[in-house]
Amino acid sequence: VQLQASGGGLVQPGGSLRPSCAASNSPYRIDNMGWYRQAPGKQRELVADITTYGHVNYGGGMKGRFDISRDNANNTVWLVAVGLKPEDSGVYYCKVELKLTWSQTRPYWGQGTLVTVSS
């Protein structure tokens, strides 16, 4: 399985970004897709994830400035981040759930894309 993330970078406070993540070469169906982030010295936390049916689950404090969408046909997920603050800086990781069987999934992580919010 390959997860190709892109769209991070340097943005000024109040700015926006739209990173994307595309999954390919998976022998399994892709179930949930999501974005997590990790700031230096902090634990990795959920930003948002989305089911194949489009149901979104947001991490604490994320709703309102972050949104997520996906293209099931191309196994691609986007994160829309607006009104960014310096504390939003960190490495943003894409995660997918591989559907092993009807009742079993396995998480698979991408390498991450760096987001820096600074003037």
VOBA-1610 file (N, C-alpha, C; in pm, whole numbers, padded with zeros to 5 digits, always signed):
BEGIN
Val+00085-00118+00000Val+00000+00000+00000Val+00089+00123+00000Gln+00054+00219-00083Gln+00127+00346-00084Gln+00031+00459-00053Leu+00074+00547+00038Leu-00002+00667+00068Leu+00084+00787+00029Gln+00036+00864-00066Gln+00109+00980-00114Gln+00040+01105-00067Ala+00102+01174+00030Ala+00045+01297+00084Ala+00118+01417+00027Ser+00043+01523+00006Ser+00102+01647-00044Ser+00015+01764+00000Gly+00068+01886-00013Gly-00012+02003+00015Gly+00018+02072+00145Gly+00118+02023+00219Gly+00160+02094+00338Gly+00245+02213+00298Gly+00304+02279+00399Gly+00391+02391+00367Gly+00383+02501+00469Leu+00437+02614+00431Leu+00440+02732+00518Leu+00323+02822+00483Val+00250+02864+00586Val+00134+02950+00564Val+00131+03054+00676Gln+00084+03172+00644Gln+00074+03277+00745Gln-00047+03254+00835Pro-00043+03304+00957Pro-00160+03293+01046Pro-00284+03349+00977Gly-00392+03276+00990Gly-00516+03313+00923Gly-00530+03254+00785Gly-00424+03193+00735Gly-00427+03136+00601Gly-00492+03000+00598Ser-00488+02936+00480Ser-00552+02806+00463Ser-00464+02713+00381Leu-00488+02585+00397Leu-00420+02482+00321Leu-00519+02372+00286Arg-00488+02295+00185Arg-00573+02183+00145Arg-00485+02063+00109Pro-00425+02000+00207Pro-00343+01882+00177Pro-00430+01766+00129Ser-00369+01681+00049Ser-00437+01564-00003Ser-00354+01439+00025Cys-00420+01326+00018Cys-00354+01197+00039Cys-00422+01095-00050Ala-00343+01028-00133Ala-00396+00928-00224Ala-00339+00791-00189Ala-00427+00693-00175Ala-00386+00555-00148Ala-00385+00477-00278Ser-00280+00396-00295Ser-00271+00314-00416Ser-00208+00180-00384Asn-00217+00089-00478Asn-00157-00045-00468Asn-00204-00121-00344Ser-00328-00099-00305Ser-00379-00172-00189Ser-00450-00300-00235Pro-00412-00414-00176Pro-00484-00538-00208Pro-00618-00545-00136Tyr-00643-00450-00047Tyr-00767-00448+00030Tyr-00847-00322-00001Arg-00978-00333+00024Arg-01061-00215+00007Arg-01024-00113+00114Ile-01029+00015+00079Ile-01001+00123+00174Ile-01128+00157+00249Asp-01122+00148+00381Asp-01239+00181+00463Asp-01227+00327+00505Asn-01225+00357+00634Asn-01214+00496+00677Asn-01082+00558+00634Met-01086+00688+00608Met-00966+00765+00577Met-00965+00886+00670Gly-00845+00929+00710Gly-00843+01041+00803Gly-00710+01113+00809Trp-00713+01223+00882Trp-00594+01304+00905Trp-00571+01319+01055Tyr-00445+01300+01094Tyr-00399+01323+01230Tyr-00286+01424+01224Arg-00254+01482+01338Arg-00140+01573+01340Arg-00061+01553+01470Gln+00066+01590+01461Gln+00153+01580+01577Gln+00244+01700+01581Ala+00230+01779+01688Ala+00318+01893+01709Ala+00440+01846+01788Pro+00550+01918+01779Pro+00671+01878+01854Pro+00642+01866+02003Gly+00681+01753+02060Gly+00664+01731+02202Gly+00524+01694+02245Lys+00434+01677+02148Lys+00296+01643+02183Lys+00256+01511+02119Gln+00148+01455+02169Gln+00097+01329+02115Gln+00025+01353+01982Arg+00023+01251+01902Arg-00052+01257+01778Arg-00201+01263+01812Glu-00273+01350+01740Glu-00415+01366+01768Glu-00496+01365+01639Leu-00620+01324+01653Leu-00710+01320+01539Leu-00750+01462+01500Val-00743+01488+01369Val-00801+01611+01316Val-00943+01579+01268Ala-00955+01484+01177Ala-01085+01439+01129Ala-01068+01311+01050Asp-01171+01226+01054Asp-01173+01112+00964Asp-01312+01100+00902Ile-01319+01020+00796Ile-01441+01013+00716Ile-01462+00870+00669Thr-01586+00824+00678Thr-01619+00689+00633Thr-01643+00690+00482Thr-01660+00570+00427Thr-01689+00560+00284Thr-01825+00621+00250Tyr-01911+00634+00350Tyr-02043+00693+00328Tyr-02043+00844+00349Gly-01926+00900+00388Gly-01917+01043+00405Gly-01943+01094+00546His-01958+01002+00642His-01977+01046+00780His-01843+01092+00837Val-01843+01212+00895Val-01720+01273+00944Val-01716+01272+01096Asn-01599+01240+01148Asn-01572+01245+01291Asn-01457+01343+01312Tyr-01479+01446+01395Tyr-01376+01546+01419Tyr-01308+01522+01553Gly-01180+01556+01558Gly-01111+01555+01685Gly-01155+01674+01769Gly-01120+01671+01897Gly-01162+01777+01987Gly-01113+01913+01943Gly-01203+02009+01932Gly-01165+02144+01894Gly-01137+02166+01747Met-01157+02064+01665Met-01122+02074+01523Met-01238+02123+01435Lys-01360+02095+01478Lys-01474+02131+01395Lys-01485+02283+01385Gly-01507+02328+01262Gly-01519+02471+01239Gly-01404+02526+01157Arg-01282+02481+01184Arg-01166+02527+01107Arg-01109+02419+01017Phe-01149+02296+01039Phe-01102+02185+00957Phe-01221+02110+00900Asp-01204+02066+00778Asp-01306+01981+00716Asp-01235+01876+00631Ile-01307+01771+00598Ile-01247+01659+00528Ile-01343+01610+00422Ser-01287+01563+00311Ser-01369+01505+00206Ser-01288+01395+00139Arg-01355+01311+00060Arg-01285+01201-00005Arg-01349+01169-00138Asp-01269+01102-00219Asp-01313+01049-00348Asp-01294+00899-00339Asn-01401+00825-00324Asn-01391+00680-00306Asn-01333+00610-00430Ala-01368+00658-00545Ala-01323+00593-00668Ala-01172+00598-00683Asn-01112+00706-00633Asn-00967+00723-00646Asn-00894+00710-00513Asn-00966+00669-00408Asn-00904+00651-00275Asn-00820+00771-00235Thr-00880+00888-00248Thr-00812+01012-00214Thr-00892+01087-00108Val-00819+01145-00013Val-00883+01221+00093Val-00816+01359+00100Trp-00897+01461+00122Trp-00847+01598+00136Trp-00880+01651+00275Leu-00792+01734+00325Leu-00819+01808+00448Leu-00825+01956+00410Val-00930+02023+00451Val-00942+02167+00428Val-00921+02235+00563Ala-00817+02316+00569Ala-00782+02384+00693Ala-00787+02534+00668Val-00869+02604+00746Val-00883+02749+00729Val-00858+02819+00863Gly-00827+02949+00855Gly-00803+03024+00978Gly-00692+02964+01061Leu-00584+02923+00996Leu-00478+02851+01068Leu-00408+02940+01169Lys-00367+02875+01279Lys-00298+02943+01388Lys-00161+02880+01406Pro-00068+02950+01468Pro+00065+02890+01491Pro+00058+02757+01564Glu-00037+02742+01653Glu-00049+02615+01727Glu-00100+02500+01640Asp-00141+02529+01519Asp-00179+02423+01425Asp-00057+02364+01354Ser+00059+02419+01377Ser+00180+02370+01313Ser+00212+02228+01361Gly+00267+02149+01271Gly+00305+02014+01305Gly+00311+01928+01180Val+00334+01800+01202Val+00331+01705+01091Val+00191+01647+01083Tyr+00133+01655+00966Tyr-00002+01604+00942Tyr+00010+01469+00871Tyr-00050+01369+00933Tyr-00041+01232+00883Tyr-00175+01187+00827Cys-00167+01119+00715Cys-00283+01054+00657Cys-00289+00911+00711Lys-00407+00867+00746Lys-00425+00729+00791Lys-00544+00668+00718Val-00528+00545+00674Val-00641+00472+00615Val-00660+00342+00691Glu-00780+00295+00687Glu-00812+00163+00743Glu-00829+00066+00625Leu-00748-00038+00626Leu-00758-00141+00524Leu-00863-00243+00567Lys-00957-00272+00479Lys-01063-00367+00510Lys-01013-00506+00480Leu-00967-00578+00586Leu-00911-00711+00566Leu-01020-00814+00543Thr-01124-00810+00626Thr-01240-00897+00614Thr-01362-00811+00646Trp-01479-00871+00649Trp-01600-00793+00676Trp-01599-00735+00816Ser-01518-00793+00906Ser-01517-00745+01043Ser-01380-00698+01090Gln-01279-00707+01008Gln-01143-00672+01049Gln-01086-00563+00961Thr-01028-00463+01028Thr-00955-00359+00957Thr-00816-00346+01017Arg-00728-00285+00938Arg-00593-00261+00986Arg-00553-00120+00948Pro-00499-00042+01042Pro-00459+00095+01009Pro-00329+00097+00929Tyr-00319+00194+00842Tyr-00197+00214+00763Tyr-00171+00363+00757Trp-00048+00400+00795Trp-00013+00542+00806Trp+00075+00588+00690Gly+00052+00711+00648Gly+00142+00774+00553Gly+00258+00838+00628Gln+00352+00895+00552Gln+00473+00949+00612Gln+00454+01088+00670Gly+00351+01156+00634Gly+00326+01288+00692Gly+00370+01401+00603Thr+00303+01513+00622Thr+00339+01635+00550Thr+00346+01749+00653Leu+00453+01828+00645Leu+00477+01931+00745Leu+00396+02056+00716Val+00329+02106+00819Val+00255+02232+00811Val+00315+02328+00912Thr+00355+02444+00865Thr+00411+02546+00952Thr+00330+02673+00937Val+00275+02720+01049Val+00195+02842+01047Val+00276+02950+01117Ser+00325+03044+01040Ser+00414+03145+01095Ser+00414+03267+01005Ser+00435+03382+01067Ser+00448+03506+00989Ser+00595+03534+00961
//
